[in-house]
Amino acid sequence: MVLDAWYAVGEYGLTHAASGQSIAFVAIGAMLVGSIGWSKGEGEQVKKGEELGWFAYGGSTVVCVFPPGLVEFDEYLRTTSLDGIESLVKVRARGADVS
């Protein structure tokens, strides 16, 4: 994704710096994950490419929920998602534009 700057508000809440809109960020530890660690604390700024946190042991994922109109996902992701097809996304690949 192409992101500007984000502020850590708490473990699950972020604020988009440019618009001031709230974003839900949920770290989901998969089976056998010992813990989830956070590199940033409340009120600290997180810039594109910076570490926000980590999963201690095991595979995991994150879910981000954006307010309407803040993010426009690329056509490839929209099409494969609507068709129920797994999307191949490489590390640091572009996936969306943020208003």
C-alpha positions as CSV (number, residue, x, y, z in Angstrom):
1,M,0.0,0.0,0.0
2,V,1.0,3.6,-0.5
3,L,0.6,5.3,2.9
4,D,1.7,8.7,4.2
5,A,2.0,8.7,7.9
6,W,-0.1,7.0,10.7
7,Y,-0.3,7.7,14.4
8,A,-0.6,4.8,16.9
9,V,-3.6,5.6,19.1
10,G,-3.7,2.4,21.0
11,E,-3.3,-1.3,20.2
12,Y,-6.1,-1.3,17.7
13,G,-6.7,2.3,16.7
14,L,-4.8,4.4,14.3
15,T,-5.4,7.9,12.9
16,H,-4.5,8.8,9.3
17,A,-2.3,11.9,9.8
18,A,-3.3,13.8,6.6
19,S,-7.1,13.4,7.0
20,G,-7.5,12.8,10.8
21,Q,-9.8,9.8,10.1
22,S,-9.8,6.8,12.4
23,I,-8.7,3.4,11.2
24,A,-9.2,0.0,12.9
25,F,-6.0,-2.1,12.9
26,V,-6.3,-5.6,14.4
27,A,-3.4,-7.9,14.8
28,I,-4.5,-11.6,14.7
29,G,-2.2,-14.2,16.1
30,A,-2.6,-17.5,14.4
31,M,-2.3,-20.8,16.2
32,L,0.9,-21.2,18.3
33,V,1.6,-17.4,18.3
34,G,3.1,-16.7,21.8
35,S,2.3,-13.0,21.8
36,I,2.0,-9.8,19.8
37,G,4.5,-7.1,20.5
38,W,4.1,-3.4,19.7
39,S,7.0,-1.1,18.7
40,K,5.1,2.1,19.0
41,G,3.1,3.5,21.9
42,E,0.1,5.7,22.1
43,G,0.6,9.0,20.3
44,E,3.7,7.9,18.4
45,Q,3.9,8.5,14.7
46,V,4.4,5.5,12.4
47,K,5.7,6.3,8.9
48,K,5.6,4.2,5.8
49,G,7.9,1.2,6.1
50,E,8.5,1.5,9.8
51,E,7.8,-1.4,12.2
52,L,4.6,-1.1,14.1
53,G,4.9,-4.4,15.9
54,W,5.7,-8.1,15.6
55,F,4.2,-11.6,16.1
56,A,6.3,-13.7,18.5
57,Y,6.6,-17.2,16.9
58,G,4.1,-18.4,14.3
59,G,2.2,-17.2,11.3
60,S,-0.3,-14.4,11.6
61,T,-2.1,-11.6,9.8
62,V,-3.6,-8.2,10.3
63,V,-6.9,-6.7,9.4
64,C,-7.3,-3.0,8.6
65,V,-10.7,-1.3,8.3
66,F,-10.8,2.0,6.6
67,P,-13.6,4.6,6.5
68,P,-15.4,5.0,3.1
69,G,-13.4,7.0,0.6
70,L,-10.1,6.9,2.3
71,V,-8.6,4.0,0.4
72,E,-9.0,3.0,-3.2
73,F,-7.7,-0.5,-3.8
74,D,-6.1,-1.4,-7.1
75,E,-8.2,-3.0,-9.8
76,Y,-6.3,-6.4,-9.5
77,L,-7.2,-6.7,-5.8
78,R,-10.8,-5.6,-6.3
79,T,-11.3,-8.1,-9.2
80,T,-9.7,-11.1,-7.5
81,S,-11.5,-10.4,-4.3
82,L,-14.9,-10.2,-5.9
83,D,-14.2,-13.4,-7.9
84,G,-13.1,-15.2,-4.7
85,I,-9.6,-15.8,-6.1
86,E,-6.5,-15.7,-3.9
87,S,-4.4,-12.5,-4.7
88,L,-0.6,-12.8,-5.1
89,V,0.8,-9.8,-3.4
90,K,4.6,-9.5,-2.9
91,V,6.2,-7.7,0.0
92,R,6.2,-3.9,-0.6
93,A,3.9,-4.2,-3.6
94,R,1.5,-1.4,-4.3
95,G,-2.1,-2.3,-3.5
96,A,-4.0,0.9,-3.0
97,D,-4.1,4.7,-3.0
98,V,-4.8,6.6,0.2
99,S,-6.6,10.0,0.0
